Amino acid sequence: MFTFLIKRLFQALIVMFVISLVAFSIQDNLGDPLRELVGQSVSEADRQALRDELGLNDPYMTKYSRFLVNAVQGDLGTSYFFKRPAAEVILDKLQATLELVFGAALIIVFVSIPLGVYSAIHPKSTLTKIIMAVSSIGISVPVFLTAIILMYIFSIELGWLPSYGRGETVNIMGWETGFLTKDGLLHLILPSVSLASIMLPLFIRLVRSEMLEALSSEYIKFAKAKGLSLNKIYYIHALKNTMLPVITVGGVQIGTMIAYTILTETVFQWPGTGFLFLEAINRVDTPLITAYVIFVGLIFVVTNTLVDLLYGVINPTVNITGKG
């Protein structure tokens, strides 16, 4: 296990280096940050002086080397707009995004697993046909369209749920959460359902497919021959082996959902990192854009490593060390 962790840590460092290189390389293609920092009345000489002060005129390798040295120390630059460290700004907004992703993940887990298992156990039932048809439609519907439809029905027409913002939050040991207030939960429902709609059809079909494969395996046939109850066969033996590939895909999709929050947060004006990222692009706030890309990449690396560690917990036959 220790050897595996060292190996994955080394791989993670290489991946993060490549991500930082890519993120930093796109800065020059985003526009001139001075456009937002100074007004039209500032002379060209003053503009060049400010560019020199910010290091924008330095050679690429000089700028990247300086950025890399600072990044190792936890400094990802200072936001041009907020006048604060970019990492600090993202961490402030990351709470809202993680809360949104967590809400969507809960919906995916508690909906996809029961529906997927039911569809595998009863493949010819009418309900299974409806589930598969709806999931097929859900895969093809973009998240922003789902968000707009939900907002129109439940906020505008019915007036049951709020259509924008995060709602009331409480501070728990420095963490601003809306899970502990009624208003916060009401504001969380529509964005979470919209975000979950991206992955929910995929996971329903994945659970169903893996469950069908497990049910057709020899050990399930042997368990039935021994006279074990069907509930024990379905929900202990078959479901346990079904979860391994589901967790694999789920770990990767967590990072994907964080990236997809850009659209969801924009529609619902959710004050998270996705909405912050779009604002940073509009303002050409390059330190903030670079920091956001690095943070999302870090989340991908961490979740993938945790998924690999969970392999050994769920299925002891998986050799995560890669040794014979």
Secondary structure, DSSP 8 states (H G I E B T S, - for coil): -HHHHHHHHHHHHHHHHHHHHHHHHGGGGS--THHHHS-TTS-HHHHHHHHHHHTTTS-HHHHHHHHHHHHHTT---B-TTT-SBHHHHHHHHHHHHHHHHHHHHHHHHHHHHHHHHHHHHSTTSHHHHHHHHHHHHHHHS-HHHHHHHHIIIIIIIS--S--SS----EEETTEEESTTSHHHHHHHHHHHHHHHHHHHHHHHHHHHHHHHHHHTSHHHHHHHHTT--HHHIIIIIIHHHHHHHHHHHHHHHHHHHHHHHHHHHHHHT--SHHHHHHHHHHTT-HHHHHHHHHHHHHHHHHHHHHHHHHHHHH-TT--TT---
